[in-house]
Amino acid sequence: MSAVTPPVRLSIVVPAFNEQEVLPEFHRRLSAVLAQLEGGCEIVYVNDGSRDNTLAVLHELRRNDPRVALVDLSRNFGKEIALTAGLDHARGEAAVAIDADLQDPPELIPELVKQWNEGYDVVYAKRTERDGETWLKKLTAKLFYRVIKRVSHVAIPEDSGDFRLLSRRALDALKQLREQHRFMKGLFAWIGYPQKAVLYRRDARFAGVTKWNYWKLWTLALEGITSFTTAPLKIATYVGVAAALLAFLFALFIVYKTLVFGDPVRGYPSLTVIVLFLGGIQLVALGVIGEYLGRMFTETKNRPLYLVKDLYPSE
């Protein structure tokens, strides 16, 4: 007779990429928190193609803790995909997504669970402070959330990351969204259901180095904007119409000035500036269209989001 797998009330999903320095301390703090919670728990670690000893550390954690499940991806697919893989393999009645760098404190999980027990399907952690980050990163993050809130047709909460709890109903809804270009903060908001914020102060990274340089943050911002709004296309249209109108008015002025004052046609430098200006607008508009077209091209291939090299379930 086969053994019956015990029910899991809460799954903790932790994507990890080159996090060998912080994982032992993260697991220690997380285990202390889970000991306070009722019901069975599992910890789903996702190795996102790490190039250091992260995988070895995760195997050691699993040997010492039967609650640990390990999803080892075939290569590095990126944070958003790794998080998706972990949520896909979560067996709990609810799942908490949290990073391994300890910027998001595991000690907040009981409060997320409390709000879930009160009937909320999505409980997201909202940052009041961001320790350990430069003023430029804080400023650009603030501007991004304000911009996407204005242009998106989905209300994406400000100053919130991936640290949140999702009920089984919300988790099953999220699993239906299989787009390649994944902006998880937007997808969490898109599914709807009752949602509530829990305020917290974000700590500095415990160890290691951040994987998010400014280029990756810029790429993520583009993913968010192009995934949840067509505003850039509309802006390109409006700019094109405005430029054409200004050019037409300027042409009327030139005709009027020539007929009334008899001025000869001159001004090659200004003509060059105008041509370059209009050419720049056209190239920007083509670039915006190209961003959307490239995403359509990727989606039509219908490739799987990720491939799993090895899967080690919790006991």
N, C-alpha and C positions, 0 to 999 in steps of 0.2 A: 504494500500500500504506500503510495507516494505521500510525502510530507506536504501538509497544507501551508502555503505561504501566508504568514500572519498579515492582517490588514495594516495598511499604512495610513495614518491620519495626516501626516505632514511630510512633504518632500522639500528638501533644501537643494536648490540647483546652483552649482558653482562652476562657471566656466573658468578655465585656467590656461594661461599661455606664459611660459617661462616665469613661474611663480615659486620656484624651489625655496627661496629664502623665507617666504611668508606663510607657506601652507601649514607647517607644524603649529605655529602660534595661532593661525586662523582656526584650525581644527580643534585646538585645545579650548579656545574661547567659545566656539560654536557648540562643542560637546557640553560645556558647562551650562549653556543656555538651554539646550534640548533636555537636559536632565530635569529642568523645572517644568516641562510641559507634559501634559497628559496625552496618552495614546502613543502608538508606534510612530517612529520617525525614520526617515532614510535621508542620506546625504548623497546626492548625485553629482559627482565631480565629472567635468568634461575636459579632457586633455585636447586642447586645440592645436595639435601639431607642435608641441613645445620642443625646443632644441636644446634645453638644458636637462637637468635631472628631475624635472617636474613629474614625469611619468613614474620614475622609480619611487619618488616620495609618495605619490598617490597609491601605488601598490603596497607600500609599507603601511600607510594609513588603513587600507582595506584589510590587511592581514591582522591588524590590531583592533579593528572596529567592524563588527558584522553589519552595521547599519550603512556602511559605505558602498555605493555602487559607482562603477567607473565606466564612462563612455569614452573610448579612445578613438578619435577621428583619424581618418586616413592621411590628413595633412592639415595645414593651417587654413581654416575657412573664414576666420574673422570672428570678432566678439559677438556680433548679432546672430550669426549662424550657429556658433557654439552654444549660445544661450537657447536658441530654438531646439537644438538637439537635446539639451538637458531637459527642457520642458516636455519634449515629446516622450522621453523615457521616465518621467515622473509618475509614480503610481499612487501618490497620496490623494486624499480628499481635497487637499489644497497644496499649493506649491509656493515657495518663497524663492525669488531670484535675488542673488547677492554676489558681489565680486569678492575675490579672495584677498584683495590687497588691504583689507581692514579699514578702508576709508569709510565704508558703511558698517556701523557697529552691529555685530550679531545680537548684542544685548537688546536691540530694539524689536527683535522678532516676537517676543511675548505680547508686545503692544499691538503688532500687526495681527496676531492671532486673536487677540481680544476683540478687535474691531470686526474681524471675520465672523466670530461667534455672535456678534450683534447684528449680523445680516448683510454685511458688505461683501460683494464679490471680488472687488479689487481694492486693496489697501496699499497706497503708495507712500513712500517716504519722501517728504519734501524738505529740502535743505534750507536752513536759516543762515548758516555760515559754511564757508568752504575753506578749511584750514589747509595749509601746505601748498596753495596754488598761487601763481603770480597774479598781479593785478590785471595783466593783459588777458589771461585766460578767464578770470572772473568777469571782466568786462565783455569779452566776446561771447561768453556763455549767456550772460544776461541779455545782450542784444539779440542773440539767436532766438531765445525763448520768446522774447517780445515780438520779433518779426514773424515767427511761425505762428504765433497765437493770432496775429492779425490777418495773415493771408490764408491760413489753413481752414478747410471746411470742417475739421474735427478739432474739438477743444482739447489741446494738449496741455497738461498741467505745467506751469512754470517751475523751474528749479527742482525738477525731479529727474532721477535717473532710472536705472533698471531695478533698483532695490524696491521690491514690492511683493505682496502676497496676492495670489489668484486662486479663487475657489475652483472646484472641479468643473463647474458650469462655465466659468470664464476660460479655464484652461482648454476645455474641449472646443469652445468657440475659436480660440486663438489658433488651434491646430488646423482649422479649416483654411487659414490664410497662408498660402504657400508661395507667395511672391519671392523672387530671387533677391531683389533690392529691398532689404528689410531695415526699416527704421522702427525698432521695437517700441520706443516710447510712443510713437504714433499708433502702432498696432494695438498696444495696450489700451489706448484711449478709444480707438475705433470700435472695439467690440462692445462698448457701452457697459450696461449693468450698473448697479449701485456702486459708486466709488467714493473713497474717502482718503484724505491726506493725514499723515502723521508727521509732525514736525520733528526735526532732529538737526544736530550740528555735525557736519561731515568732518571727519578727522583727516590728518595727513596720512599719506601712505606709510605703512608700518616698515616695509623693507622693499628692496629691489627698486626698479625704475619704472616709470609709467610707460605704457605702450602707445599712449595717445599723444603724438606730436601734433603740431599745428596743421600739417598737411592732412593727416588722418582726420582731425577734427573738422577741417574744411570739407573733406569728402563726405563725412557723416552729415554735415549740415546740408550739403547738396542732396544727399539721399532723402533727408527729411522733407526738404522743400519740394523736390520733384515728385515725391511719393504721395504727398497729401495736398497739393495745390497746383493749379495751372496758372497761378498769378504771374510767373515770369513770362509766359507766352503772351498774356494780356498786356503786360508792361511793354514787351517788345513791340506789340501792335500799336499801342498808344504812342510810344516814342517815334515809331515810323510815321504815323499819321501826323504827329506834331512837326517832325522834321520836314515832311512833304509840304505841310501848310506854310511853314516858315520860308521854305524855298520858293513857293509860289508867290508869297507876298513880296519877297525880295526881288523876284523877277518883275513883278508889276512896278516896283519902285524904280528899277533900272530902266524900264520902258518909259515910265513917266519922266524921269530925269533926262533921258536922251531926247524925247520929243519936246519938252518944255525948254530945257536949257541948252540943248544941242551938245552935251558933253560926249566926247568920244568914249568908246568902250575901253576901259583899262582896269587895272587892278589884278594882275596875274597872281601876286602873292595871296591876296584874299581869296581868289578863285581856288588856288591850290589848297588853302586851309579848309575851305568849304567842301571840296571834293574828298579830302582825307577824313573830314568829320563825318560826312555821310557814309563813306566807305567803312569807317569804324563802327557806325551804328548798324550797318548791314551785317558786318562780321559778328558783332555781338548777338544780333538776332539769330543768325545762323547757328551760333554756338549754343544758344538756349534751345533752339529746335533740335540740335544734335544731341543734347543731353537727354531729352525726352525720347528721341528716336533710338538712341543707344540702349535705353532701358527697355523699350519695346522689343528691340532685337534680342536682348538677353532673355526676356520673359518668353518669347515665342519658341525658344529652344526646348523649354520644358524639361530641363535637366533636374535631377534631384538636388535638394538643398545641400546635402552633405553625404558623405560615405563613412560608415563606421568600420574601423579596422578590427577592434576588439570590444566586446561588451561583457562586463563583469557585474551581474546584478547583486543587489544587497541580499543578505540572508534573513 
